Amino acid sequence: MNNETPTSFLDYQKLLKRAWDTWQENLGKSFSSGSANSGMQEQAERALSGLKAHLELMERMNMGFADETGDWKSSLGDVFGNFSANPFMQAYTEAVDLAGGGPQAWAQSTGASQPPWFATWKDMLGMPAFGPGREQQERDQALAKAWSELHTRQMRYQALLAKVARMGVDRLESRLAERAEPGRQIEQMRELYNLWVDAAEEAYQEVALSPQWRQTYGDLVNAQMQVRTQMQDRVERLAREWGMPTRSEVDTLGQRLQALRRELRATRKILDEIRARPTPAEPVADSSPVLRKSPAARKSPATRKNPAATKVSSTGEGAKRASPGRHTTASKQPASSRKNDSSGISTSPRKTTATHKSPSAMSRRSVKGRQ
Amino acid sequence: MFNPVHIDPLRALAEMDAFRRKLAAGLDSLRNQEEPHIGATPTEVVYREDKLKLHHFLGTKAVPGRTPILICYALVNTPWMTDLQADRSLVARLLEQGEDVYLIEWGYPDLADRWLTLGDYILGYLDRCVDQVRARHDLQRINLLGICQGGVFSLCYAALRQPKLKNLITMVTPVDFHTPDNMLSNWTRSLDVDLLVDTLGNIPGDLMNWCYLTLKPIRLNQQKYVGLVDILDDANEVSNFLRMEKWIFDSPDQAGEAFRQFIHDFYQDNGLFRGEIELDGEKLSLADIQLPVLNIFAEQDHLVPPASSRAMAGLLGGKDYTELGFRGGHIGIYVSSRAQREVPSTVHRWLSERC
């Protein structure tokens, strides 16, 4: 680090910038040299990005409020009011960039920036499709429509963020006005910065809790997913043509496997119940051959007090094939049978008394157009 | 009117210079930091299933005959917030008081887990973990402590499998998802969650993090790191900071089907509050819970507003309900120094009164 002494503010800015660059450079070297792992590097980069924005803001604050004889409201506008350089917008954009999963990142990953042919196609989106290529044309039109919709939703979202940024500055102005008397003035940049953060977050919270935000945010995410779905459809078709396994096929396999696991568990529970029945040699008070409740199970509050628990699931393959509905288990198994098995399915613990039901399949339709 | 901003240029330079010096000192401090380690208390894994592990904490003061506590954490983030480091550990403090503690680590779902439902998690995994603990201690009933979404799971489980539980403790657990101050809820209400899950499959952990970061975009993305500069010359503080960062951003993906159900049934339909939740065909109501319940909420919680959690009081079927409002936030309730003093001792005392 440099130990020069600054003699003017501009000198100081240069020095600070040089110190900052050195810091970033050295930090980068220390991480790339293997002295720290990639996780720490990621954390450091995240911190650096936030710090850099803060540093820029400090410089702007210092420049903007250097002249005490000027109009402070005008200075406020210079520092915080410029929409494109508004620190709130910067901070919000950073959040999106850093997380890699926000609306803008999604938009980029789905190619939501308008493709070159978009302008030409925009007017043709409603044209009826015909001829040998009609199916392809309809798919192209649907994708272009989804893109157009996403663009519109993004604009509305950005407009709402701009509103938040303006509200934040207004609130800061109000808070500053309360400090416009000797003894209450802001004397440190950090104090001004913290005041601005409070004002901006307060404005953001108000808007983010509003029905308008709810709709705008939901519309944006839904539009992103529409574009992504359309893109996935294209990839699927291409993969099929090339003889490659597709996401839909893998999904179907996973879904069937999970259903099978549920069915297997339900079957094992029935087996446990059968094993737990008294053997013929064992004296029993009631020799009814049908599956009976144990005394403990009859006393079970869940069995007595929860009428819903007696409802028989009728959905799903598992319920239809393997399960008679509700089962009462009263098993006393040896400890050896309680070990895990390699399939990831556990056996019952000892002295279990519970009311079981067969798991149903998905409670809602879970895959649209993928089967 | 005076100019409210009265920043002396020389003082400003000094302030920026101090900032610069802290940065310089921080370089060495960061260079010498080791990879942050999370999880301070030794455990033994007593049960595994798929990606799930059931941990038993190895305490030194366990009181024989004490009913064990099973901690059910949320699917978001990892459960090690409860045992972040030795001096910030809910688990360690419970062990010190003689409690016997188990914890479910759900693991990191991949696409093979995409079809796991809430029923699979609650009536499957959780139920089998409860059975494991019961079997290990030869007990009919154990204590369940649910945290955040894990608290919701615990409430659902208690409503359906009550005979297996002795006491229920919930921490920062939402019940009414439609309180007007619930920002996450507001953001989910217009989402087409079916389209979202059908498109993404599992929900990426990074996307979840993005949502949480944008709840307070400037505080969590900028101001927090400005505060980091203040502590850069303190290696111990930096270590604590990095550990917390590691926990925050170490986010498992969310199994698609379970996420779909949670958003649709809980966030959008407010089904838990309205008594309309159904798991694997079993309808549940909080009114079916007759157990003693201790509900701990955080008064400055921006993820689970206090009102959302306190709504539980009017819905439970039992008469033994206790509330603790903790002065802190969603994370501070585990790691702050006040939390170390207040929360575990309250849990221990409350349980002791119900042995």
Interface residues (C-beta under 8 A of the other chain):
Chain A: M1 P6 F9 Y12 L15 L16 A19 W20 W23 N26 L27 S30 S35 A36 N37 G39 M40 E42 Q43 A44 R46 A47 L48 S49 G50 L51 A53 H54 L55 M58 M61 N62 F65 A66 E68 W72 S75 P87 F88 A91 Y92 E94 A95 V96 L98 A99 G100 G101 G102 A105 L176 A177 E178 R179 A180 E181 P182 R184 Q185 I186 E187 Q188 M189 R190 L192 Y193 N194 V197 A200 E201 Y204 Q205 A208 L209 S210 W213 R214 Q215 Y217 G218 D219 V221 N222 M225 Q226 R228 T229 Q232 R247 V250 D251 G254 Q255 L257 Q258 A259 R262 R265 S300 P301 A302 K305 N306 A308 A309 K311 V312 S313 S314 T315 A319 R338 N340 G344 I345 S346 S348 P349 R350 K351 T352 T353 A354 K357 S358 P359 S360 M362 S363 R364 R365 S366 V367 K368 R370
Chain B: M1 F2 N3 P4 V5 H6 I7 D8 P9 R11 A12 L13 E15 M16 D17 F19 R20 L23 A24 G26 L27 L30 R31 Q33 E35 P36 Y47 R48 E49 D50 L111 A112 R114 W115 L116 T117 G119 D120 L123 G124 R128 D131 Q132 R134 A135 D138 Q140 A159 L160 R161 Q162 P163 K164 P180 D181 M183 N186 W187 R189 S190 L191 D192 D194 L195 L196 V197 D198 T199 L200 G201 P204 D206 L207 N209 W210 L213 T214 L215 K216 P217 I218 R219 L220 N221 Q222 Q223 K224 Y225 V226 L228 V229 L242 E245 K246 F249 G256 E257 R260 Q261 H264 E278 D280 G281 E282 K283 L284 S285 D288 Q290
